[in-house]
Amino acid sequence: MNAVTVNWIAIGAVEDIPPRGARCVTTPQGRIGVFRTAEDQVYAIEDHCPHRGGPLSQGIVHGASVTCPLHNWVISLETGEAQGADEGSVKTIPVKVEDGRLFIAIEALATEAV
């Protein structure tokens, strides 16, 4: 039986990201965009549009989506999927908030349970 170990990495405070804003975090696995919606939901996804690699963290946050600043592709922050007629996706990253601090899981390791 395999168990998954998640390593949570502290990346700052929720207040570091304005409502309908984003910040970029550089990790060994690549750049991750961390987004805060107007409703104070926080999401993390890979920081590159599946279309032409545009920096999603510089896009416009609306609802639970972000619009790429290069060619206006809309990406769901919940699923990472392109919306509308566009096709493609980015990886979503687990994110959690504890006592106002943000954490992301940048890697998950499978281990054997004894």
RAHU-V510461 format. One record per run of one state. SS is the DSSP state (hx for helix, st for strand, lp for the rest). FROM is the first residue (numbers start at 1). TO is the last residue. Records with the same first field share a line. If there is no record, write none. Layout:
SS: FROM-TO + FROM-TO
This chain:
lp: 1-1 + 17-20 + 28-29 + 37-41 + 47-55 + 59-59 + 63-64 + 68-73 + 77-80 + 83-88 + 90-91 + 94-94 + 99-100 + 113-114
st: 2-13 + 21-27 + 30-36 + 42-46 + 60-62 + 65-67 + 74-76 + 81-82 + 89-89 + 92-93 + 95-98 + 101-112
hx: 14-16 + 56-58
